[in-house]
Amino acid sequence: MIYSDKVMDHFNNPRNVGVIEGADGVGEVGNISCGDIMKISIKVDDNDVIEDAKFQTLGCGAAIATSSIVTELIKGKKLEDAVKLSKQDVADELGGLPSAKMHCSVLATDGLKVAVDDYLAKQGREPISGEIKSADPNFDPHEEDDHHDKDDY
Ligand code: FES
């Protein structure tokens, strides 16, 4: 399996690792098929702009790299724009991901959505993230990947 230089960089030197003390929103999601877990905390300003984001990911290299780049991509973004980040956007930003690893980026994008909705709920506001598949304990992200080779795991 070949990873881009950017994936390897974010895997070896992940950005924004940790937990924000007093975070405004927290999201945690898991991937039942591989057992990987991602937790993200965000700080949001009065204009619904994400000021800071940190993550902890217990998972594969692609999950760590995608979590890392998502925390970079969302800083300075409005909540409504941040939750639109797709797994394809994340993969493109990393210079591509092997097809068998595309589902790993769902951890980061879904974790972010949970964190955003958590922030909004604490403010008594409606959620904006729509369906969050990873929040369903029976969701298997591998079923979304059409082409993968079992040897890639
Ligand atoms: S997220 Fe579990 S294999 Fe990548």
Residues whose N, C-alpha, C, O or C-beta is under 5 A from the ligand:
A	BS01	FES	N31 C34 D36 G59 C60 A62 A63 C104
